[in-house]
Amino acid sequence: MGGETLLLALMSGALIGLVLGLVGGGGSILAVPLIVHVVGTGSPHLAIGTAAIAVALNASASLVGHWRAGTVKWRCAGVFALAGVIGAAIGAEIGKAIGGQALLGLFGLLMIGVGLSMLRRRRGEPKPDVRLTRDSARQLLPRLIPIGGGVGLMAGFFGIGGGFLIVPGLMLATAMPLANAIGTSLVAVTALGATTATSYALSGLVDWTLAGVLVAGGIVGAGLGIALGKRLTAHKRAMEVGFAAVVVLVGVYVVWGAVW
């Protein structure tokens, strides 16, 4: 790996970690475009496999900080992640059978759709005390399991951690506040990324050197993201809108590149 490529990979990893630490998701949806268009990996499938490794490890690094902050609801996270892992394993096998350029085009369309959906204001009052117990299981499990499985299917298909889908998915299923959804989502991001990465690694579709460099940059970025997130707690909506705009613009660029 040349010096310029190494620097670009470190910067890309730092950006992935920063976004994961700041908003609990989105680092993964930027990872594949960064690896393909910034680092210069030629194969979309190799980029997806490598991104999954980096995202899983970077998410686990961010999770430690959120765990210490007490924002992780572990039981909800466990059910969501288990359902998601099953979906991710299926989605990864389907994704590997799709042509690289077609997969990138679909990925770009997903980015545009997710970015636009993030611009919508969420309705309903959050429930900070929500917990998965014997009493609440009848209400929460029928929501956590199908939403988790659906997110996992898409995460595996596109080779992403799925945090940008998991955060709103957890809020929809449980009405937990954004801060808890961000911390809780990282459990599922780690699990889904690891599942997808394993599938691609078994097919020889991982650049291990690049993954290591991305993780190194991501650890630094995650620390900065968590610290910055604490300072910007009062401006979460502005962060969401800004990030949504970036996701849409990158999605348009990815679709343009895949089609033309």
C-alpha positions in Angstrom: 0.0 0.0 0.0 1.5 3.3 -1.1 1.9 6.4 1.1 -1.0 8.3 -0.5 -3.3 5.3 -0.4 -2.4 4.8 3.3 -3.2 8.4 4.1 -6.5 8.2 2.2 -7.5 5.0 4.0 -6.7 6.4 7.4 -8.7 9.6 6.7 -11.6 7.4 5.4 -11.5 5.3 8.5 -11.5 8.3 10.7 -14.5 9.7 9.0 -16.4 6.4 9.3 -15.5 6.2 13.0 -16.4 9.9 13.6 -19.9 9.5 12.1 -20.5 6.2 14.0 -19.5 7.8 17.3 -21.5 11.0 16.6 -24.9 9.6 15.4 -24.6 5.9 15.9 -25.0 5.1 12.2 -24.2 6.3 8.7 -20.5 5.5 8.9 -21.2 2.3 7.1 -23.3 3.8 4.3 -20.3 6.1 3.6 -17.7 3.3 3.9 -18.3 1.6 0.5 -18.3 4.9 -1.5 -15.1 6.0 0.3 -13.3 2.7 -0.3 -14.3 2.6 -4.0 -14.0 6.3 -5.0 -11.4 7.7 -2.4 -9.1 4.8 -1.6 -9.5 3.5 -5.1 -10.5 -0.2 -4.6 -11.6 -1.4 -8.0 -14.0 -4.2 -7.0 -17.3 -3.2 -5.4 -17.6 -6.6 -3.8 -14.1 -6.4 -2.3 -15.0 -2.9 -1.0 -18.2 -4.2 0.6 -16.4 -7.1 2.4 -13.6 -4.8 3.6 -16.1 -2.1 4.7 -18.0 -4.6 6.7 -14.9 -5.6 8.7 -14.0 -1.9 9.4 -17.6 -0.9 10.3 -18.0 -3.9 12.7 -14.8 -3.1 14.6 -15.3 0.7 14.5 -18.8 0.2 15.8 -17.6 -1.9 18.7 -15.1 0.8 19.6 -17.9 3.4 19.7 -20.1 1.0 21.7 -17.6 1.0 24.6 -18.0 4.8 25.0 -21.8 4.6 24.8 -21.8 1.7 27.3 -19.9 3.8 29.8 -22.3 6.6 29.2 -25.2 4.3 30.1 -27.2 4.8 26.9 -27.3 1.2 25.7 -30.5 -0.8 26.3 -29.0 -4.3 26.1 -32.1 -6.5 26.0 -33.7 -4.6 23.1 -30.3 -4.6 21.4 -29.9 -8.4 21.8 -33.2 -9.2 20.3 -32.8 -6.7 17.4 -29.3 -7.9 16.7 -30.2 -11.6 16.7 -33.0 -11.1 14.2 -30.7 -8.9 12.2 -27.9 -11.5 12.0 -30.3 -14.0 10.4 -31.4 -11.5 7.9 -27.8 -10.3 7.2 -26.6 -13.8 6.5 -29.3 -14.3 3.9 -28.8 -10.8 2.4 -25.0 -11.2 2.0 -25.5 -14.4 -0.1 -27.9 -12.6 -2.4 -25.7 -9.5 -2.6 -22.7 -11.6 -3.8 -24.7 -12.9 -6.7 -25.5 -9.4 -8.0 -23.1 -7.7 -10.5 -20.8 -5.1 -9.0 -22.0 -2.0 -10.9 -25.7 -2.9 -10.4 -25.0 -3.4 -6.7 -23.4 0.1 -6.5 -26.3 1.6 -8.3 -28.8 0.1 -5.9 -26.7 1.1 -3.0 -26.7 4.7 -4.3 -30.5 4.7 -4.6 -30.8 3.3 -1.0 -28.6 6.2 0.2 -30.9 8.8 -1.5 -34.0 7.2 0.0 -32.5 7.0 3.5 -31.2 10.5 3.4 -34.6 11.9 2.4 -36.3 9.9 5.1 -34.0 11.3 7.7 -35.2 14.8 6.8 -38.7 13.9 8.1 -39.4 14.8 11.7 -40.2 11.9 14.0 -43.6 11.9 15.7 -44.6 10.8 19.1 -43.1 11.3 22.6 -40.0 9.3 23.4 -40.1 6.8 26.3 -36.7 6.9 28.1 -37.7 4.2 30.6 -38.7 1.6 28.0 -37.3 -1.9 28.8 -37.7 -5.4 27.4 -39.3 -7.4 30.3 -41.8 -10.2 30.6 -44.6 -7.6 30.8 -43.4 -5.6 27.9 -42.3 -8.5 25.7 -45.8 -9.0 24.2 -45.8 -5.4 22.9 -42.1 -5.1 22.0 -41.1 -8.4 20.5 -43.6 -8.3 17.5 -41.9 -5.0 16.6 -38.3 -5.7 17.4 -38.0 -9.0 15.6 -39.5 -8.2 12.1 -37.8 -4.7 12.0 -34.5 -6.2 13.1 -34.8 -9.0 10.4 -35.6 -6.5 7.7 -32.8 -4.2 8.5 -30.4 -7.2 8.7 -31.5 -8.4 5.2 -30.6 -5.0 3.7 -27.4 -4.7 5.8 -26.2 -8.0 4.5 -27.2 -7.3 0.9 -25.5 -4.0 0.7 -22.6 -4.9 3.1 -23.3 -2.2 5.6 -23.7 -2.1 9.4 -27.2 -0.6 9.0 -27.0 1.9 11.8 -28.8 4.6 9.8 -31.7 2.1 9.6 -31.3 0.6 13.0 -31.6 3.9 14.9 -35.0 4.9 13.4 -36.0 1.2 13.5 -35.3 1.0 17.3 -37.2 4.2 17.9 -40.1 2.9 15.8 -40.2 -0.4 17.7 -39.7 0.9 21.2 -40.1 4.7 21.2 -36.8 5.0 23.0 -35.1 8.4 22.8 -32.5 9.2 20.2 -29.6 9.1 22.6 -30.6 5.5 23.6 -31.3 4.5 20.1 -27.8 5.6 19.0 -26.0 3.7 21.8 -28.2 0.6 21.4 -27.9 0.5 17.6 -24.1 0.0 17.9 -24.7 -3.5 19.3 -26.6 -4.5 16.2 -24.2 -2.6 13.9 -21.3 -4.7 15.3 -23.2 -7.9 14.9 -24.6 -7.3 11.4 -21.2 -6.0 10.2 -19.5 -9.1 11.6 -22.0 -11.4 9.9 -21.6 -9.7 6.5 -17.8 -9.6 6.9 -17.7 -13.3 7.7 -19.7 -14.2 4.6 -17.5 -12.1 2.3 -14.3 -13.2 4.0 -15.2 -16.9 3.3 -15.5 -15.9 -0.3 -12.1 -14.2 -0.3 -13.6 -10.7 -0.7 -11.8 -8.8 2.0 -8.6 -6.7 1.8 -7.2 -7.3 5.3 -4.5 -4.7 5.1 -6.9 -2.0 4.1 -9.4 -3.1 6.7 -6.7 -2.8 9.4 -5.8 0.8 8.3 -9.5 1.8 8.2 -10.0 0.4 11.8 -6.9 2.3 13.0 -8.3 5.6 11.6 -11.8 4.7 12.9 -10.7 4.3 16.5 -9.5 7.9 16.5 -12.6 9.1 14.7 -14.9 7.3 17.1 -13.4 9.0 20.1 -13.8 12.4 18.5 -17.3 11.6 17.5 -18.5 10.6 21.0 -16.9 13.7 22.5 -18.4 16.0 19.8 -21.8 14.3 20.2 -21.8 15.2 24.0 -21.1 18.8 23.1 -23.7 19.0 20.4 -26.6 17.3 22.3 -28.8 20.4 21.9 -28.3 20.5 18.2 -29.1 16.9 17.2 -31.7 17.9 14.6 -29.2 20.1 12.9 -26.7 17.3 12.8 -29.3 14.9 11.4 -30.3 17.3 8.6 -26.6 18.0 7.7 -25.8 14.3 7.6 -28.9 13.5 5.6 -27.8 16.1 3.0 -24.4 14.5 2.8 -25.9 11.0 2.4 -28.2 12.2 -0.4 -25.4 13.9 -2.3 -23.1 10.9 -2.0 -25.9 8.7 -3.1 -26.5 10.8 -6.3 -22.7 10.6 -7.0 -22.7 6.8 -6.6 -25.7 6.3 -8.8 -24.2 8.7 -11.5 -20.9 6.7 -11.4 -22.7 3.3 -11.6 -24.9 4.4 -14.6 -22.5 6.5 -16.5 
